[in-house]
Amino acid sequence: FFFLGGLKLYTLNKIKDARNIISGEKNNTLLPYGLAQVKDRSYLNSNFIKLKSFNIYNNLSFNKTFHTKVRASSRIGPHDQEVISVVIGSLLGDAYANARTIEGTRFCYRQSDKHIDYLFWLYDFFYTRGYCSNLKPRKYTRKLKGMEYYGYEFNTFTFRSFNWIHKLFYKKGKKYISPLLEQYLTPLALAIWIMDDGCWTKSGVRIATNCFELKEVRLLINMLTKLYNLNCTVQKIEGRYSIYITKESIPKLRNMLLPYMLPSMRYKLGLNNSKQV
């Protein structure tokens, strides 16, 4: 693959002309050598296209390179920045990482039937890149307080080269927030997080962070403030903590995230499906 000016985007399991930008497992995520030297990559946003096209950069397409019969230890990447961002954003939300002994880590996705289009978008995102099988998401039924709820779920393949993400998010089997997460909280990751766990309330966006402790929620707020200058507060609802992005930051948030939001999810930014800014 080639990127701006003929630079290689990546060559499978080869790091010539590129630098590893993800700490952890070897050869996880690569950028062209020249771009890897640039600390501020915000200008790259102009070269991103809407994710419904399933490409990270203009004029690029991705071949499926991982097969269900390939052992997890042989699935070693590299994983492009877009894939890492979607994984990070979804793990901040409802997805979970399943460490499968020494084989590696897989990611598990589940959504109610209300968000079936989002769940199938996630499936298509990973399937077109070879990260899951051609088996469509499974329908599930869950009973809660005498009521039945329906939804769909799927899992990615298992990758040993994703173990570092499991370590980033889990401690003694429980999700937690590491300060190292800051370097992976891209606009795309934030968009996925809000599509997963965000909601529009009055004049701002609330992100459910129920499974995290107060100090971890404050750490996430510090990241959002430092990275994107968003004005956020902590809200306590029924003994659990959420992040509230205030009215003053909504125009900035919309401008940053709309290119990545599914039309059916724009209501989480207080917009109608067809409305643009």
C-alpha positions in Angstrom: 0.0 0.0 0.0 1.1 3.6 -0.6 0.3 6.8 1.1 0.9 10.5 0.2 4.0 10.8 -1.9 4.5 7.1 -2.4 5.4 6.3 1.2 4.5 2.7 2.3 1.6 2.6 4.7 2.7 -0.8 5.9 4.1 -4.1 4.8 2.9 -7.1 6.7 5.2 -7.9 9.6 7.9 -5.7 8.2 9.0 -2.4 9.7 11.2 -1.0 6.9 10.3 2.6 6.2 8.1 2.7 9.2 8.2 3.2 13.0 6.2 1.4 15.6 3.9 4.0 17.3 2.1 1.6 19.7 4.0 0.5 22.8 3.6 -3.1 23.7 3.6 -6.1 21.3 6.0 -5.9 18.4 4.8 -4.6 15.0 1.3 -3.8 16.2 0.6 -0.5 14.5 2.7 1.3 11.9 2.8 4.6 10.2 5.1 5.8 7.3 8.5 6.7 8.7 8.1 10.4 7.7 4.7 10.7 9.4 6.0 8.9 12.5 8.4 11.8 13.1 5.6 14.3 13.3 4.2 14.7 16.8 1.1 16.6 15.7 -0.8 14.5 13.2 -4.0 16.5 13.5 -3.6 17.5 9.8 -4.2 13.9 8.9 -7.9 14.4 9.6 -8.3 16.0 6.2 -7.3 12.8 4.6 -9.8 10.6 6.6 -13.1 9.7 4.9 -16.3 8.5 6.4 -16.0 5.1 8.0 -19.0 3.8 6.1 -16.6 3.5 3.2 -14.5 1.2 5.4 -11.1 2.9 4.5 -8.8 4.8 6.7 -7.3 7.1 4.1 -8.5 8.2 0.7 -7.9 5.7 -2.1 -6.8 2.9 0.1 -8.5 -0.5 0.5 -7.6 -3.3 2.8 -7.3 -7.0 2.0 -8.4 -9.7 4.4 -5.1 -11.2 5.7 -6.2 -13.2 8.7 -7.9 -16.6 8.3 -10.0 -18.5 10.9 -7.7 -21.5 10.5 -4.6 -19.5 11.3 -3.4 -19.9 14.9 -3.6 -16.8 17.0 0.1 -16.9 17.6 0.6 -16.4 13.8 -1.8 -13.5 13.6 0.7 -10.8 14.6 -0.5 -7.7 12.6 0.4 -5.0 12.1 -2.8 -3.4 13.1 -3.5 0.0 11.5 -4.4 3.1 13.6 -8.0 3.0 12.6 -8.5 -0.6 13.9 -6.8 0.3 17.2 -9.0 3.4 17.6 -12.2 1.4 17.0 -11.1 -1.2 19.5 -10.1 1.4 22.1 -13.3 3.3 21.8 -15.5 0.2 22.0 -13.6 -1.1 25.1 -14.3 2.2 26.8 -17.9 1.4 26.1 -19.8 -1.9 26.0 -17.3 -4.2 24.3 -15.0 -6.5 26.4 -11.7 -8.2 25.8 -11.5 -11.9 26.3 -8.0 -13.3 27.1 -7.9 -16.9 25.9 -5.0 -18.4 27.9 -1.7 -18.1 26.0 -3.4 -18.0 22.6 -4.2 -14.3 22.7 -7.1 -11.9 23.0 -10.3 -11.5 21.2 -12.9 -8.7 21.4 -16.6 -9.3 22.0 -19.4 -7.1 20.8 -23.0 -7.0 21.9 -25.8 -4.5 21.3 -29.5 -4.5 21.8 -31.8 -4.7 18.7 -32.3 -0.9 19.0 -28.7 -0.4 17.8 -28.6 -3.3 15.3 -27.3 -1.0 12.5 -24.3 0.0 14.7 -23.6 -3.6 15.7 -23.6 -4.7 12.0 -21.5 -1.7 11.1 -18.9 -2.8 13.6 -19.1 -6.4 12.2 -18.6 -5.1 8.6 -15.7 -2.9 9.8 -13.8 -5.9 11.2 -14.9 -8.4 8.6 -13.8 -6.4 5.6 -10.4 -6.2 7.3 -10.2 -9.9 8.0 -10.6 -9.6 11.8 -13.7 -11.9 12.1 -15.3 -14.7 10.2 -18.1 -14.5 7.6 -20.6 -15.7 10.1 -23.1 -12.9 10.7 -23.7 -11.6 14.2 -25.8 -14.0 16.3 -29.2 -13.0 17.8 -29.4 -13.5 21.6 -32.2 -13.3 24.2 -31.7 -12.1 27.7 -34.3 -12.2 30.5 -34.2 -9.4 33.1 -36.8 -8.8 35.8 -39.3 -10.9 33.9 -38.7 -9.1 30.6 -37.1 -10.4 27.5 -34.5 -8.4 25.6 -33.1 -9.1 22.2 -29.9 -8.1 20.5 -27.0 -9.3 18.4 -23.4 -10.2 19.1 -20.1 -11.3 17.5 -16.5 -11.9 18.4 -13.3 -11.1 16.5 -10.6 -13.6 15.9 -8.1 -14.2 18.6 -4.8 -12.3 18.2 -1.7 -12.7 20.4 -0.7 -9.3 19.2 -3.7 -7.8 21.0 -2.6 -9.0 24.4 -1.2 -5.5 25.2 -4.7 -4.0 24.8 -6.1 -6.5 27.3 -3.3 -5.5 29.7 -4.1 -1.8 29.0 -7.8 -2.2 30.1 -7.9 -5.0 32.6 -6.4 -5.6 36.1 -7.4 -8.7 37.9 -10.2 -9.4 35.5 -11.8 -5.9 36.0 -11.8 -3.0 33.6 -9.8 0.0 34.7 -8.4 3.2 33.2 -4.6 3.5 32.7 -2.9 6.8 32.1 -1.3 5.2 29.0 -4.8 5.3 27.4 -4.4 9.0 26.6 -2.1 8.3 23.6 -4.8 6.1 22.0 -7.8 8.3 22.6 -8.2 9.6 19.0 -11.2 11.5 17.7 -12.3 8.2 16.1 -12.0 6.4 19.4 -14.0 9.1 21.1 -16.7 8.8 18.4 -17.0 5.0 18.9 -17.1 5.5 22.7 -20.0 8.0 22.4 -21.9 5.8 19.9 -21.4 3.0 22.4 -22.1 4.7 25.8 -23.1 8.3 25.1 -26.5 10.0 25.2 -27.9 13.4 24.6 -29.3 15.1 27.6 -30.7 18.6 27.7 -27.9 20.5 26.0 -24.9 18.3 26.5 -23.6 14.7 26.0 -23.4 12.3 28.9 -21.1 9.3 28.6 -21.9 6.4 30.9 -18.7 5.4 32.8 -20.6 3.3 35.4 -18.0 0.5 35.7 -15.2 2.9 36.5 -14.2 4.4 39.9 -14.4 8.1 40.5 -10.6 8.6 40.2 -10.7 6.9 36.9 -13.6 9.0 35.6 -11.6 12.1 36.6 -8.6 10.7 34.8 -10.7 10.3 31.6 -12.0 13.9 32.0 -8.4 15.2 32.3 -7.6 13.3 29.0 -10.5 14.9 27.2 -9.6 18.3 28.5 -5.9 18.0 27.7 -6.4 16.5 24.2 -9.4 18.3 22.9 -10.1 21.2 25.3 -13.5 19.9 26.1 -15.3 21.2 29.2 -16.5 18.2 31.2 -17.9 17.5 34.6 -18.6 14.5 36.8 -22.2 13.5 37.3 -23.3 11.0 40.0 -26.5 9.1 39.2 -27.7 6.4 41.6 -24.2 6.0 43.1 -22.5 5.7 39.7 -20.4 8.2 37.8 -20.8 9.6 34.3 -18.9 12.2 32.2 -21.0 15.2 31.1 -19.7 17.2 28.2 -21.2 20.7 28.7 -23.1 22.9 26.2 -20.1 25.1 25.6 -18.1 22.3 24.1 -20.8 20.8 21.9 -20.1 22.7 18.7 -16.4 21.7 18.9 -17.4 18.1 19.7 -19.8 17.9 16.7 -17.3 19.4 14.3 -14.7 16.8 15.4 -16.8 13.7 15.6 -19.5 14.0 12.9 -17.3 12.6 10.1 -17.1 9.4 12.1 -20.7 9.1 13.4 -23.2 6.8 11.8 -26.3 8.8 10.7 -28.5 6.8 13.1 -26.2 7.7 16.0 -26.1 11.5 15.4 -28.9 11.9 17.9 -26.3 11.2 20.6 -24.8 14.6 19.6 -28.3 16.3 19.7 -28.7 16.2 16.0 -31.3 14.7 13.6 -29.9 12.0 11.3 -29.8 14.3 8.3 -28.5 17.4 10.0 -24.9 18.5 9.4 -22.8 21.3 10.9 
